[in-house]
């Protein structure tokens, strides 16, 4: 057993920032990560970091843009705190040595991004996330923070009181990939989940293969609900063959989208008469797919993104990495020809329900970054808001877990926040196939903290042995079924019949998963075992996305319903919560908080 004050699970941007802050507040902190920190998916972020740095800009403008981008489903306490603190975090990054792109006078460069009323996106070429990861990892090494590298956290050690709000998280269980050891990590003060997104629930995604919704699913089974999971961002510019991201920075610098008729589609067909290519991502993604569906797509699949007119010098200076990606994966030279792009799954706006300090309803359990929902992004995230989110809320959770925050949160969590229940029937059975199965839930018996952790370790060892020793089917077939139905039925455009079909397919996949086994008998570097455990998480997050999409009968942000072509504030100005409930999940709602630090946000028509 390993013991620390604060355990941070995941070492991408959010995890690194949380660990640094907890250490600064005097906590004994450790990072437990299934990937080496600089291999985390944060490194794939290209575009930039939003912050109101310029004297003509302000935090309240940033907050307003974020709330408008969220289609008024963001919670004002989180949005206001984020916009206020982003500036400090970016300046601190610069002091830590982040190599930001700069203007001739030495000031940090800022470019326009979709949905912003002012060009406030700082960047480091088209490799912003890569540089951010390395800058913060240097700070972790400098402070001597312990990193348990290539330890895959598979279970939380949580007490099992009936009400999740009465439970306490005392640590987690992890599998060391190099040795096969299954051990416990005891957290005296808290566990911070920073495990990233859910991209592997889809088969065309910008996300890394490691983004399997681990944190969301573990917290869900331990009692912390998932919030607003139906809101999935599909980035409008991904490469068709791979899903590799082409940065919004290309459009921020002036890149243009053309259809097969060589028409500038965003203006020609009125998708965004004011902002054009710099409308928010949900607007641009729907525009591109509409062009394809109406016969104006190229090869009936994609549109063109053209940056040739920017000139070689500007492209090399600010977007050189994009040239390499287009050449390597599509055989296209972006200096001489347009690049093929189409929407791909990119970001999960929803996640583990937490307050503005990243604390869930389970005492001692936190979530930050893409695996959390504060709710900062609401129904749609603005480009350039993900990286400052990692910084602001990573720091906030680190401070809180270390015991350095006295303010009471304004955002409620857990069953006590419920306003009303979903009152319809699911087209398929939900949750555990057998609720009595010892691996159906992640709670432990009420006992001493160490006993709770020891019980969780023993349960996980038995689970691993069962998967290794029995005969059964390969998890990859189960995962492929989930990915196929999610991509076909829970994509940019959503219809009721398709959503119901997805839930039926996911149920079949869950039932099939009961018979998975690991064919590789080795005890070291067993990636088959790792992926098999991950697939359980993929099933849980996919079910939450599909059910939330079925329940929300409106068009809001990234969530488009064919039968409901308008935002319905009277019925759906509320968050969707999905709770495990002992293996018999329940879906319910809680109100959106529009009362901010200095004003109340009033929902308006969202147009660009």
C-alpha positions in Angstrom: 0.0 0.0 0.0 1.2 3.5 -0.9 0.2 6.5 1.2 0.0 10.2 0.6 -2.2 13.2 1.6 -3.5 13.8 -1.9 -3.6 11.3 -4.8 -4.0 12.8 -8.3 -5.2 10.2 -10.9 -4.0 11.3 -14.3 -1.0 13.5 -15.2 -2.3 15.6 -18.1 -2.7 19.4 -17.8 -5.4 19.2 -15.0 -3.6 16.6 -13.0 -0.2 18.3 -13.1 -1.7 21.6 -12.1 -3.7 20.1 -9.3 -0.6 18.3 -8.0 1.6 21.5 -8.1 -1.1 23.5 -6.2 -1.6 20.8 -3.6 2.2 20.6 -3.1 2.4 24.4 -2.8 -0.2 24.3 0.0 2.0 21.8 2.0 0.3 18.5 1.1 2.2 15.3 0.4 0.9 14.7 -3.1 1.5 12.0 -5.7 0.5 11.5 -9.3 -0.8 8.0 -10.4 -1.0 7.8 -14.2 -1.5 5.1 -16.8 0.7 7.2 -19.2 3.9 9.1 -18.7 2.8 12.7 -18.1 4.1 14.2 -21.3 2.3 11.5 -23.3 -1.1 12.7 -21.9 -3.7 13.8 -24.4 -3.4 17.4 -23.4 -0.3 17.4 -25.6 -2.5 17.0 -28.7 -4.2 20.4 -28.0 -3.2 22.8 -30.7 -5.1 26.0 -30.7 -4.5 28.0 -27.5 -5.4 29.3 -24.1 -8.1 32.0 -23.6 -7.4 34.7 -21.1 -8.4 38.4 -20.9 -4.9 39.8 -21.0 -5.3 43.0 -23.1 -6.3 46.3 -21.5 -9.3 46.5 -23.9 -10.5 43.1 -22.9 -12.0 42.0 -19.5 -12.9 38.9 -17.5 -16.6 39.7 -17.7 -16.5 39.8 -21.5 -14.7 36.4 -21.4 -17.4 35.1 -18.9 -20.2 36.4 -21.1 -18.8 34.8 -24.2 -18.4 31.5 -22.3 -22.0 31.6 -21.0 -23.3 32.5 -24.5 -21.2 29.7 -26.0 -22.7 27.3 -23.4 -26.2 28.1 -24.7 -27.0 29.3 -21.2 -26.5 25.9 -19.6 -23.3 26.9 -17.8 -23.3 27.6 -14.1 -22.4 31.2 -13.4 -20.2 30.6 -10.3 -17.9 28.3 -12.2 -17.9 30.6 -15.3 -17.1 33.7 -13.4 -14.4 32.1 -11.3 -12.8 30.7 -14.5 -12.8 34.0 -16.4 -11.4 35.9 -13.4 -8.6 33.4 -12.7 -7.5 32.5 -16.2 -5.4 35.6 -16.6 -3.4 34.8 -13.5 -2.8 31.2 -14.6 -1.6 32.3 -18.1 0.8 34.8 -16.6 2.1 32.2 -14.2 2.6 29.8 -17.0 4.7 32.4 -18.8 6.8 32.9 -15.6 7.3 29.1 -15.5 8.8 29.3 -19.0 6.0 28.5 -21.3 7.3 29.5 -24.8 4.3 31.5 -26.0 4.3 32.9 -29.5 5.0 36.7 -29.3 4.5 39.9 -31.3 7.5 42.0 -32.4 7.3 44.1 -29.3 7.7 41.0 -27.1 4.1 40.8 -25.9 2.3 37.4 -25.9 0.4 36.9 -29.2 -3.4 36.5 -29.1 -5.5 35.3 -32.0 -9.3 35.3 -32.7 -11.2 32.1 -31.9 -14.7 30.9 -32.5 -17.4 32.6 -30.3 -15.0 35.2 -28.8 -15.9 38.9 -28.8 -12.2 39.8 -28.5 -9.0 38.0 -29.8 -7.9 36.6 -26.4 -6.4 33.2 -27.4 -2.7 32.9 -26.5 -0.8 30.1 -28.2 2.6 28.5 -28.8 2.5 27.9 -32.5 0.1 25.1 -33.2 1.6 22.9 -30.4 0.2 24.8 -27.3 -0.8 21.7 -25.4 2.6 20.1 -26.0 4.4 23.0 -24.6 2.0 23.4 -21.7 2.5 19.8 -20.6 6.3 20.1 -20.7 6.3 23.4 -18.8 4.2 22.0 -16.0 6.0 18.6 -15.9 9.2 20.6 -15.3 7.5 22.2 -12.3 6.5 18.7 -10.9 10.0 17.5 -11.3 11.4 20.6 -9.7 9.2 20.2 -6.7 10.1 16.5 -6.3 6.4 15.4 -6.6 6.2 11.6 -6.8 4.9 10.2 -10.0 3.7 6.6 -10.2 4.2 6.2 -13.9 2.2 3.6 -15.9 0.0 2.7 -13.0 -3.6 2.2 -14.3 -6.2 3.2 -11.7 -9.1 0.8 -12.0 -11.2 1.3 -8.8 -12.0 3.9 -6.1 -12.0 2.9 -2.5 -15.2 4.4 -1.2 -17.5 3.6 1.7 -20.9 2.2 0.9 -23.5 4.3 2.8 -26.9 4.2 1.0 -26.8 8.0 0.3 -23.7 8.8 -1.8 -23.5 12.2 -0.1 -22.6 10.3 3.1 -19.8 8.3 1.5 -16.1 9.0 1.8 -13.3 8.2 -0.7 -10.2 6.9 1.0 -8.0 6.2 -2.0 -7.9 4.1 -5.2 -6.6 0.8 -6.6 -4.2 0.6 -9.5 -2.6 -2.0 -11.7 1.1 -1.5 -12.5 1.5 -2.2 -16.2 5.2 -3.1 -15.9 4.8 -5.8 -13.2 1.2 -6.8 -13.0 1.0 -5.7 -9.3 -2.4 -4.6 -8.0 -2.0 -2.2 -5.1 -3.8 0.3 -3.0 -3.1 4.1 -2.8 -4.3 5.5 0.5 -5.3 9.2 0.3 -5.4 10.8 3.7 -7.1 14.0 2.4 -8.5 13.3 -1.1 -8.4 11.7 -4.5 -8.4 14.1 -7.6 -9.5 12.5 -10.8 -8.0 14.0 -13.9 -8.4 11.2 -16.4 -9.5 13.1 -19.5 -12.3 12.5 -22.0 -14.5 9.8 -23.5 -13.5 9.8 -27.1 -13.1 6.0 -27.4 -16.9 5.7 -27.1 -16.9 6.8 -30.8 -14.9 5.4 -33.7 -14.0 8.7 -35.3 -12.4 10.9 -32.7 -9.6 13.4 -32.1 -8.9 11.7 -28.8 -6.0 9.4 -27.9 -6.6 5.6 -27.5 -6.3 6.1 -23.8 -9.3 8.4 -23.5 -11.8 5.8 -22.3 -13.8 7.7 -19.6 -12.0 6.0 -16.7 -12.6 8.7 -14.1 -16.2 9.4 -15.0 -17.1 5.7 -14.9 -15.2 5.0 -11.6 -16.8 8.0 -9.9 -20.2 7.1 -11.3 -20.0 3.6 -9.9 -18.8 5.0 -6.6 -21.8 7.3 -6.2 -20.9 10.6 -7.9 -23.4 11.2 -10.8 -22.4 12.0 -14.3 -23.8 15.4 -15.4 -24.8 16.7 -18.9 -23.2 13.8 -20.7 -25.4 14.2 -23.8 -23.4 17.3 -24.7 -20.5 16.0 -26.9 -18.5 18.4 -29.0 -17.7 17.4 -32.5 -14.8 19.5 -33.8 -15.5 20.8 -37.3 -12.0 20.3 -38.6 -10.6 16.7 -38.3 -8.8 14.7 -41.0 -11.2 12.2 -42.6 -8.9 9.2 -42.6 -7.8 9.3 -38.9 -9.7 11.9 -36.9 -6.5 13.8 -36.3 -7.3 17.4 -35.2 -6.7 20.4 -37.4 -6.5 23.3 -35.0 -9.1 26.0 -34.9 -6.1 28.3 -35.1 -6.2 27.8 -38.8 -9.6 29.5 -39.0 -8.5 32.0 -36.3 -5.7 33.1 -38.6 -8.1 33.4 -41.5 -8.6 29.9 -43.0 -11.7 29.5 -45.1 -14.1 26.6 -45.5 -15.3 25.7 -49.1 -17.8 23.2 -50.4 -17.5 21.1 -53.6 -18.9 24.1 -55.6 -16.0 26.2 -54.2 -18.5 28.3 -52.3 -17.6 29.9 -48.9 -20.3 27.9 -47.2 -20.5 29.6 -43.9 -21.7 32.8 -45.6 -23.1 31.5 -48.9 -25.8 29.5 -47.1 -26.3 31.7 -44.1 -24.9 29.4 -41.3 -23.1 32.3 -39.6 -23.5 35.6 -41.5 -21.5 37.6 -39.0 -18.8 35.3 -37.7 -18.4 32.9 -40.7 -15.7 30.3 -40.0 -15.3 31.7 -36.5 -18.8 30.7 -35.3 -18.8 28.3 -32.4 -17.8 24.7 -33.1 -21.3 23.2 -32.9 -22.5 25.7 -35.6 -19.7 25.0 -38.0 -19.9 21.2 -37.5 -23.6 21.2 -38.4 -23.0 23.5 -41.4 -20.3 21.1 -42.8 -22.5 18.0 -42.4 -25.5 19.8 -43.9 -23.4 20.6 -46.9 -22.4 16.9 -47.2 -26.0 15.7 -46.7 -27.3 18.1 -49.3 -24.9 17.0 -51.9 -22.3 19.8 -51.8 -19.7 17.8 -49.9 -16.5 16.6 -51.5 -16.6 12.9 -52.2 -19.8 12.9 -50.1 -17.7 13.0 -47.0 -15.9 16.3 -46.3 -15.3 20.0 -47.1 -12.1 21.9 -47.8 -10.2 24.1 -45.4 -8.0 26.5 -47.2 -5.1 28.5 -45.7 -3.0 29.1 -48.8 -3.9 32.8 -49.0 -2.2 33.3 -45.6 1.2 33.0 -47.2 4.1 30.6 -46.5 5.8 32.9 -43.9 2.7 33.2 -41.7 1.8 29.6 -42.0 5.3 28.4 -41.1 5.5 30.8 -38.2 2.1 30.1 -36.6 0.8 26.8 -38.1 3.8 24.7 -39.1 2.6 21.6 -37.3 -0.7 21.6 -39.3 1.4 21.3 -42.5 3.0 18.1 -41.2 -0.3 16.6 -40.1 -2.0 17.2 -43.4 1.0 15.8 -45.3 1.5 12.8 -43.1 -2.1 11.7 -42.9 -3.7 12.9 -46.1 -0.8 13.5 -48.5 -1.8 17.2 -48.8 0.5 20.1 -48.9 -1.3 22.9 -47.1 0.9 25.5 -48.8 -0.4 24.5 -52.3 -3.8 23.0 -51.8 -6.7 23.0 -49.4 -7.0 20.3 -46.7 -9.9 17.9 -46.4 -11.8 18.2 -43.1 -15.0 16.8 -41.5 -16.5 16.8 -37.9 -15.2 14.3 -35.4 -15.8 13.6 -31.7 -13.5 16.0 -29.8 -14.6 16.9 -26.3 -17.0 15.9 -23.6 -18.8 18.9 -22.1 -20.3 16.7 -19.4 -18.6 14.7 -16.8 -18.5 13.8 -13.1 -20.8 16.3 -11.2 -18.6 18.6 -9.0 -18.8 22.1 -7.5 -16.6 25.0 -8.5 -13.7 23.5 -6.5 -13.9 20.2 -8.3 -15.4 18.4 -5.2 -18.1 15.8 -5.8 -20.9 14.7 -3.5 -18.6 11.9 -2.2 -16.4 13.4 0.5 -12.7 13.5 -0.5 -13.4 12.7 -4.2 -12.6 15.4 -6.8 -12.7 15.6 -10.5 -11.1 18.2 -12.8 -10.5 18.8 -16.5 -12.5 17.0 -19.2 -13.6 14.3 -16.8 -15.4 16.9 -14.6 -18.6 19.0 -15.0 -18.7 22.2 -12.9 -20.6 23.2 -15.3 -18.2 25.5 -17.2 -19.0 24.7 -20.8 -22.7 23.9 -20.6 -24.0 22.7 -23.9 -21.0 23.8 -26.0 -17.4 24.6 -25.2 -15.7 27.5 -26.9 -12.4 26.8 -28.5 -9.5 27.9 -26.3 -11.4 27.4 -23.1 -10.2 23.8 -22.4 -6.6 24.6 -21.5 -7.3 27.4 -19.1 -10.0 25.2 -17.5 -7.2 22.7 -16.7 -5.2 25.4 -15.1 -7.9 27.2 -13.1 -9.8 24.2 -11.8 -6.8 22.0 -11.4 -5.4 24.7 -9.1 -8.8 25.1 -7.3 -9.1 21.4 -6.6 -5.5 21.1 -5.5 -6.0 23.9 -3.0 -9.3 22.5 -1.7 -7.9 18.9 -1.3 -4.9 20.3 0.6 -7.3 22.0 3.0 -6.6 25.6 2.0 -10.1 26.7 0.9 -12.6 27.9 3.5 -15.3 29.3 1.2 -18.5 27.3 0.8 -19.3 26.3 -2.8 -22.3 27.8 -4.5 -22.9 24.8 -6.8 -24.7 22.0 -5.1 -24.0 18.3 -5.8 -25.5 14.9 -5.1 -29.0 13.8 -4.5 -29.9 16.8 -2.5 -29.6 19.0 -5.6 -32.3 17.2 -7.4 -35.3 19.2 -8.8 -37.2 16.6 -10.7 -37.0 13.1 -12.2 -37.0 11.8 -15.7 -40.4 10.3 -16.0 -40.1 8.1 -19.2 -39.2 4.5 -19.8 -35.9 3.6 -21.3 -36.1 1.5 -24.5 -33.5 -0.9 -23.0 -32.6 -2.1 -19.6 -30.0 0.1 -18.0 -27.1 -0.5 -15.6 -25.8 -3.7 -14.1 -26.6 -7.0 -15.7 -26.5 -8.6 -12.2 -26.6 -6.1 -9.4 -25.3 -8.8 -7.0 -22.1 -9.2 -9.0 -19.3 -8.1 -6.7 -17.9 -6.0 -9.5 -21.2 -4.2 -10.2 -20.4 -1.3 -7.9 -17.2 0.1 -6.5 -18.3 0.9 -2.9 -16.7 -0.8 0.1 -18.2 -1.8 3.4 -18.3 0.9 6.2 -15.0 0.3 8.1 -11.7 2.0 8.8 -10.2 3.9 5.9 -7.5 1.3 5.5 -10.0 -1.6 5.6 -12.1 0.0 2.9 -8.9 0.3 0.7 -7.8 -3.2 1.5 -11.2 -4.6 0.6 -11.1 -2.7 -2.7 -7.7 -4.0 -3.5 -8.7 -7.6 -2.8 -11.9 -7.3 -4.9 -9.8 -5.9 -7.8 -7.2 -8.6 -7.6 -10.0 -11.2 -7.8 -11.5 -9.4 -10.8 -8.1 -9.3 -12.6 -7.5 -13.0 -11.9 -11.0 -13.9 -13.2 -10.4 -12.0 -16.4 -7.0 -13.7 -16.9 -8.0 -17.2 -16.1 -11.4 -17.8 -17.7 -12.2 -18.4 -21.3 -14.4 -15.9 -23.1 -14.8 -13.4 -25.9 -12.4 -10.6 -26.8 -13.3 -7.2 -25.4 -12.5 -5.5 -28.8 -15.6 -6.9 -30.4 -17.7 -5.5 -27.5 -16.0 -2.1 -27.8 -16.4 -2.0 -31.5 -20.1 -2.5 -31.2 -20.4 0.4 -28.8 -18.3 2.7 -31.0 -20.2 1.8 -34.2 -23.6 2.5 -32.7 -22.5 5.7 -31.0 -21.0 7.1 -34.3 -24.0 6.1 -36.3 -26.8 7.0 -33.9 -25.5 9.6 -31.3 -23.5 11.9 -33.6 -24.0 15.5 -34.6 -27.6 15.0 -35.8 -29.7 13.0 -33.5 -33.1 11.3 -34.0 -35.3 9.5 -31.5 -35.3 6.2 -33.3 -31.5 6.2 -33.6 -31.0 7.1 -29.9 -33.2 4.2 -28.9 -31.3 1.9 -31.1 -28.0 3.0 -29.6 -29.3 2.2 -26.1 -30.4 -1.3 -27.2 -27.0 -1.9 -28.8 -25.2 -0.7 -25.7 -27.3 -3.1 -23.6 -26.3 -5.9 -25.8 -22.7 -4.9 -25.5 -23.0 -4.8 -21.7 -24.4 -8.3 -21.6 -21.7 -9.5 -23.9 -19.1 -7.9 -21.7 -20.0 -10.3 -18.9 -18.2 -13.0 -20.9 -15.0 -11.2 -21.8 -11.7 -12.7 -21.0 -8.0 -11.8 -21.5 -6.2 -14.1 -24.0 -2.7 -12.8 -23.2 -1.4 -14.8 -20.2 1.5 -12.5 -19.4 1.7 -10.6 -16.2 3.8 -7.7 -17.5 2.8 -5.1 -20.1 -0.5 -6.8 -20.6 -2.3 -4.2 -22.8 -5.1 -6.7 -23.5 -6.0 -6.6 -19.8 -5.8 -2.8 -19.7 -8.0 -2.4 -22.7 -10.5 -5.0 -21.4 -10.9 -3.1 -18.1 -11.2 0.2 -20.1 -14.0 -1.2 -22.2 -16.2 -1.5 -19.1 -15.8 2.3 -18.7 -16.6 2.9 -22.3 -19.9 1.1 -21.9 -20.9 3.2 -18.9 -20.1 6.5 -20.5 -21.7 5.6 -23.8 -24.9 4.7 -22.0 -25.0 8.0 -20.1 -24.5 9.9 -23.3 -27.2 8.1 -25.3 -29.8 8.2 -22.5 -29.2 11.9 -21.8 -29.6 12.6 -25.5 -32.9 10.8 -25.6 -34.2 12.5 -22.5 -33.3 16.1 -23.6 -36.0 17.0 -26.1 -34.7 20.3 -27.4 -32.0 21.7 -29.6 -29.3 23.3 -27.4 -25.6 23.9 -28.2 -24.0 20.7 -29.5 -27.2 18.7 -28.9 -29.4 18.7 -32.0 -32.7 16.8 -32.1 -34.5 16.4 -35.4 -37.9 16.4 -33.8 -37.2 19.4 -31.5 -35.7 22.3 -33.5 -35.6 25.0 -30.8 -34.2 25.6 -27.4 -36.8 25.1 -24.7 -35.8 27.1 -21.7 -39.2 26.6 -20.0 -38.6 22.8 -19.7 -34.9 22.2 -20.2 -32.9 25.0 -18.6 -31.6 22.4 -16.2 -28.7 19.9 -15.9 -29.1 16.2 -16.6 -27.7 13.9 -13.9 -27.2 10.1 -14.3 -26.6 8.2 -11.0 -25.5 4.5 -10.7 -27.9 3.9 -7.8 -26.5 0.5 -6.8 -26.6 -0.8 -10.4 -30.1 0.4 -11.2 -29.4 3.9 -12.7 -31.6 6.8 -12.4 -31.8 10.0 -14.5 -32.8 13.2 -12.9 -32.3 17.0 -13.2 -31.1 20.0 -11.2 -31.4 23.7 -12.0 -28.9 25.8 -13.9 -27.4 28.7 -11.8 -27.4 31.9 -13.8 -26.7 34.2 -10.8 -23.1 35.3 -11.2 -20.6 37.1 -9.0 -21.7 40.5 -10.3 -24.8 40.0 -12.4 -27.4 37.5 -13.5 -27.1 36.1 -17.0 -30.3 36.3 -19.0 -30.8 33.6 -21.7 -30.8 35.2 -25.2 -31.0 34.0 -28.7 -27.6 32.6 -29.6 -26.4 33.6 -33.0 -23.1 34.3 -34.7 
